[in-house]
């Protein structure tokens, strides 16, 4: 556990420091987010936060290779190296998009290329559950296609949700911590080596998100851009897929339900809100006769602001839902009993109250946008004379 903590801290510190360099590079290349009608920021903000994130992942990987416990199993770094390579490719595509504004088809091709690198390096699904029980082994083509589908879907889901300061980094960070906990507890219960690619990538990804959030939480000084959002989505999906290539599901115990579903269900559950937002956006745009990639201002985070939440509170509420779903899937797969379900129900009630009732309980007559320092006070309307 101490070595995983060190990996987390190295990734966080490297990302935090490299963010300053990434911001300067973005300003020099004019990779700056201009203010558009669908945006919620009111001044230009530099992009290219993905460069700092990529640096944080590489730093964590290099340090982990020198740690005695993690270096016991060389296969851990075979998979981690493949994820780093694919991440570098998709980050480069994102950097080009942040600077030159690539078209959607070119960006999609870059995403498929990065996912293909994972498959080429052996990071892919190898088996799938059968309805009658047991597992079905997948051939290279079937496993590769399923891997590309999950990776590209996760990449685009994170990209879709990246609409408020700190939202995407917080959502992915929650999911990465949940996945790390699952990997660590699962291997511990089965008396296996606690060094797994999934746990290593989960700890590093959570650290990257934590280090970047210092600069990205409202008011943001730097946006991750497509270079960051696509990188986070790829690493999150790859970290869950990597576990299936390292552990034999038929020989594992201590899991409620079928283990082989977890590497597919967990990234989907972690990104349930982003995926739902993406699906609604595609349906909404195609119904109106527009391209599914045509931007608008009707995403879930936009609706949270319209509902009465401030910028920061909208982000925190969406973090809460993302964390609730991700951790619930993990805890319900590892533990059983009434206490787990009662805790899950209580958290759902709290999350629903904070989402739907809190803006009405504390609803000012004038909803003001957070100022750069977050110090704008919202004044209650004074009653008219005689009322």
N, C-alpha and C positions, 0 to 999 in steps of 0.2 A: 504493500500500500504506500509506503514512503517513496518508492521510486516512481509510482504513478503520480503522487503528489508533486514530486520534483518535475516530472514531465509537464504537468499542468502549469506550474509556476514558470517554467522556462518558456513555454508557448505564450503565456500571458505577458511576461516581461518583454520578450522579443517583439511581439505584435505591438505592444504599447509604444516601444521605442521606435520601431520602424514606421509607425504611423506618421511620425513627424516628417520622415524622408518621403513617404508616399504622398503626403499633402504638398510638399514642395515640388515634387515631380509633376503632380497633377496641375499645379498652377503654371509651371513652365510649359507644359504641353497643352494648356488650355482645356484640360478635361474637367470642365466645371459644369455642374447642374444649374442651368438657367431656370428662372422662375416661369412655370407654365400654369395654365388654368387648372390642371388636375393636381398640381403639387400643393403641399401644405406649408412649405418653407417660403419665406418672403424675401430671401436674398440668395445670390449665387453661392453654392457650396461645392468645393472640390470633390472629385471622384477618386477612384483608384485605391480605395482601402483594401482591395483584394491583394495588392502587392505586399502590404504589411502582413496580412493573414498568411500568405504563402510563405513569407519569411519566418513567421512564427512556427508553422508546421515543420519546415526544414530544420529549424533550430531544435525543436523538440525531438525530431527523429535522430539528429546527430548526437544529442546528449543521451538519448535512450540507448543507442548502440554501445555506449561506454559503461552502462550500468550493469553490475554483475548479475542481478536477478533477471532482468529482462533479456539479457544477451544469452541466457541459457538455451533458448530455443531459436535457432537461426531462422526458422520458418516465419516467425513473427515479423522479421524485417524484410523477408522476401515479399510478403503481402503489403507491408507498409511502404516499401520502396515503390511498388506498383501504383499504389494510391497517390504517392507524392508525384510520380511521373505524370499520371493522368490529371492530377490537380494542376500541375504546371501548364499542361496543354490548355485546359479549360480556362485557367486564369489568364493566359496569354490571349485567348479569344476574347475574353471579357475586357481586357485592357484595350485591345483594338476597337472593340465596340464602344467603350467609354470615350475614346479619343475620336474615332471616325464615324461612329453611329452605323454599324453594320446592319444589313437587312436581316429580317427574321430567318430566311432560309439559310443564309451563311452561318448565322449563329447556331441554328439547329444542327447543321452539318458539323460544326465544332463540338457540340455536345455529344453527338453520336461518335465522333472520333475519339473523344476522351473516354467514353464508356467502352468503346471497342478496345482501347489500350488495356483497360481493366480485364476484359475477357481474354485478351492475348497473353496477359501476364498471369492468368489463372485465378483471378479474383472474380468468381461467378458462382451462380447457383449450381449445385450438383445433384440435389434430390428434391422431391416434392411430396407432400402427404397425399395418400390415397383415401378416398371416402370410406373404403372398407377396412382401413387400418394399414399400418406399415407405411413404408415410403417407396416412392417411385424414383428410380435413378434416371437422371436426365442426360441425354447425350450432349456433346459439345455445342451443337447447333441450338437445341432447345434451351439449354442453360444460358447460352450466350444471348439469345433473343430476349429471354426473360430478364436477364441482368441489364441489358441496354434499356428495356422498357422501364424498369424500376428506377434506374439511375437518371434517365432523361426526365421522367415524370417528377422525381424529387428535385432535380435541378430547377425545373421551371416553376415548381410550387414555391420554393424559397424565393425565386426571382419575383414571382407575383406578389408575395407578401411584403417585400421590401419597399414599403411605402411610408413608414413613419420612422422617426429617429430611434434607433435601437431595437426596432421590432424584430427584424429577421435574425439579428445576432442573439437576441434574448431567447427567441423561440428555438433556434437550433442549439443554443447552449443548454437549455433545459433538456432537450432530447438527447444530447450527447452525454450528459451526466446520468440520465436514466439508463441509457444503453451501457455505460461503463459499470453501473451498479449491477445490472443484469449479468454481464459477462463475469464479473468478479465473484458474485454469489454463486452462480451456476458452477463455475470451475471449482470453487471451494467445497461445495456440497458433494462433488463427485471425486474429490481427492485428486484432481488433475493439476497440471501446472497453471498457476494463476497468471502466467505470462501469455496473453493472447493478443492477436492483432486487433480484434474488436475493442478490447479494453484499452490498449495503447492509443488507438486512433480516437476513441471516445474521450480519453483524458486530454489528449493534445487539442482536439477540436473544442472542447469546453474551455480550455485555457485561451485559445485564440479568440473565442467570442468574448471572454471576460476582459482580455487586454484591449480589444477593439471598442468595447462598450464605453470605456472611460472617455474616448474621444467622440463616440457616436450617439450617446444618450442625449436627449433634448436639453439644450440646443446643440445640435451636432456641429462639430468643426470639420468633419470629413464624412463623406458617404462611402459605403463599400462599393457601390456601383455593380455592374454585371460581373466584373472581375472577382468580386467578393461573394456575391449571392450565389453565383453558379459554383464557385469553389466550395462553399459551405454545403450546398446540396449534394455535390458529388462525394465529398468526404463522409457526410452523414450516411448516405446510402451505402457507400463502399464499406464502412465500418461494420454495418449490420450484415452485409453479404459475406465479409471475410470470415466470420465465425463459422459459417456452414462448411467452409473448406478446411477447417482446422479441428472440428469436433464431429464425432459420429453420433447422430441423434438417437440411433437405436440403442446405444450403450449408456445414455445419460439418464439420471433419475433426478427427482426433486423439482420437477417442473409440472405445473398444472396445465394439462392440455398438450398439444403437439408442438414440440420445439421447432420443427422445421417451418412452422407458420410464422414464428416470431421475426425472423429476418425480413419477411415481407410485410407483416402487419405492423411492426414497430415503426419503421420510417413513415408508413401511411398514417398511423395513429399520432405520431409526433407532429406530423404536418397535416392533421385532419382539417384544421382551420384554413391553412393556405391552400390545400387541395380543394376544399369546398369553395373557397373564394375563386380559385382558378376555374372550377367547373361552372360556377354561376356566371363568371365573366364571359366564358366562351358561349354559354347558352344565351346570355343577354345580348351579346354582340351579333351572333349569327341570327338570332330572331329579328334583330333590327336591320338585317341585311348588310352588316359591316364585317370586316375581317376579324377573326378571333384575336388577332394581335393588335387591333386598334385600341389605343389607350382611352380611358375614360376616368371619371371621378365618382365611381359607384362601388368601389371595393369595400370590403367589410370595415377596414380602418377608416375610410371616409365616412361611412355610416355611423361609426362609433362617435366621431366628432360631431356629426349632425345630431346625434342622440343627446348630446349634452356633456360628454366627457371632454376634459382638457387633453392636450396632446400627450402629456406624460401619463395621465390616468388611463387613457385609451391603450397605450402601450403596456402598462402594468396589468391591465385586465386581460389583454390578449396573451401576455406571458402566463398569467394564472391559468387560463383555459388550456394552453399548450402544455404546461407542466402537469396539470391535473390529468389530462388524457394520457400523456406519455408515462408518467409515474404509475397511473392506475393500471395500465397494461402490464408494466413490469412487475408491480407488487402482486397483482392478481395471478400472474403466471408463476410467481415464486412462493406465495403464501396463500393459505386458505383459512376460512373461519369467519365467524360473524363480525369480529372486530374490524377486519379489512373492509367488509362491505359497509359497515356502519361509518367508518372513516371516509370511505369513498362517497357515500350519500351526503354526509355532512359537508364535505368540500364542494360538492355540486350545488348544494343550497347556498353556501357562502358565495361561490362564484356567480350564481344566478342573481343574488342580491346585489353584489357589486356591479354587475353588468347592467341590470335593468331597473333596479330601484334606487340605487345610490344617486344617479343624476336627478331623480325626481325629489328625493329627500333633501338634497343640497343643490337646488337648481336656482342660480341667480337669474335675475331678469335680463341681464345683459351678459352674454357669453363672449368673453374676450379671448383672443388668441394669446397663448403664452408669449411673453416678451423674451428677448434673448437671454435674460437672466432669470426668467421664471418668477418675476416678482410683481407682475401685474395683479392688483387686487380687484376682484369683481364686486362692485357695489350693488346693494339691493336697492330697488326702486322705492323712493319715498312715497307715501300715500298722498294723493291729491288733497288739497284743503277741503274740508267739509265731508270727507269720506272716512 
